[in-house]
Structures are given as structure tokens and as C-alpha cells.
């Protein structure tokens, strides 16, 4: 496990790929939360 962390911080390609992947996952989680919150707070249209 120590070798993985040493390689992770010394290899910029590995570091950036996990960094970008984590950014994408955080953005996806934020938008899921945002839309679920908006859906739960919305009112039904009057007919």
C-alpha cells in the first residue's frame, strides 16, 4: 500500500486523472442533490 501512495504522489498523470475523476464525481453528486431538492420543493401545476 505504501508503494501505491508513493507512486500516486510522484506520477502526475495518475495524480491528475484521479483528481479530475474526483471532481467529476463531486459535480455529479452536487447536481443530483440540486435536482432532487428542486423536485421535492416544487409545487404541482394547477389544472
Residue pairs with C-beta under 8 A, 6 or more apart in sequence:
7 14
8 14
8 15
8 18
9 15
